[in-house]
Amino acid sequence: MILQHKKIKNKWLRCILFPFNIYLCEIIGGGVMYNIFGIRAWNYTYKYAMFNGMIALEYYPLWIIIYIIEHYGYLILCKILRINH
């Protein structure tokens, strides 16, 4: 991922920026599939806040919640397995 835990120290900044990693993957993956195969794996053209029909900004809060779950799940797993993070 673009945002690694060691690169950006501020956890709140990482939380705010995390969805942009998801959006970047959606744009690249969706663009490749559309240009090579001519299909749209997901279609957000009917959404209010969307970009090129490939990303929908209304899912931004969901991606933040997923990041928080992933981050604290990672910390808990490191404690359980006694891994230095």
C-alpha positions in Angstrom: 0.0 0.0 0.0 1.0 3.6 -0.5 0.5 4.5 3.2 2.7 2.4 5.3 2.5 2.5 9.1 6.2 3.7 9.4 6.0 6.4 6.7 3.2 8.5 8.2 3.3 8.6 12.0 0.1 10.4 12.7 -2.6 7.8 13.0 -5.4 10.3 12.3 -3.8 11.5 9.1 -3.4 7.8 8.0 -7.1 7.3 8.9 -8.2 10.2 6.7 -5.9 9.3 3.8 -6.5 5.5 3.8 -9.6 5.7 1.6 -7.5 7.3 -1.2 -5.5 4.0 -1.4 -8.8 2.2 -2.0 -9.9 4.8 -4.6 -6.6 4.6 -6.4 -7.0 0.8 -6.6 -10.5 1.2 -7.9 -9.5 3.7 -10.5 -6.5 1.7 -11.8 -8.2 -1.7 -11.6 -11.5 -0.4 -13.1 -9.6 1.5 -15.8 -7.6 -1.5 -16.8 -10.6 -3.8 -16.9 -12.6 -1.3 -18.9 -9.8 -0.6 -21.4 -8.8 -4.3 -21.9 -12.0 -6.2 -21.6 -14.6 -3.4 -22.2 -16.4 -4.2 -18.9 -17.1 -2.2 -15.8 -16.6 -4.4 -12.7 -18.4 -1.7 -10.7 -20.5 1.1 -12.0 -21.1 4.2 -9.9 -22.4 6.5 -12.6 -25.8 6.7 -10.8 -24.2 7.9 -7.6 -24.3 11.5 -6.6 -20.6 12.0 -5.7 -18.6 9.9 -8.1 -15.5 10.2 -10.3 -15.7 8.8 -13.9 -18.2 6.2 -12.7 -15.4 4.3 -11.0 -15.3 5.6 -7.4 -18.1 6.8 -5.2 -17.2 9.3 -2.5 -20.2 8.3 -0.4 -18.3 5.2 0.7 -15.5 7.4 2.3 -16.9 6.9 5.9 -17.1 3.2 5.3 -13.4 3.0 4.3 -12.4 5.0 7.4 -14.3 2.5 9.6 -12.6 -0.4 7.8 -9.2 1.3 8.3 -9.9 1.6 12.1 -10.9 -2.1 12.3 -7.8 -3.1 10.3 -5.4 -0.9 12.3 -6.6 -2.0 15.8 -6.9 -5.6 14.6 -3.3 -5.5 13.5 -2.2 -4.1 16.9 -4.2 -6.8 18.7 -2.8 -9.5 16.5 0.8 -8.2 17.1 0.2 -8.4 20.9 -1.3 -11.9 20.7 1.6 -13.1 18.6 4.2 -11.0 20.4 5.4 -9.4 17.3 7.1 -6.0 17.4 5.4 -3.6 15.0 
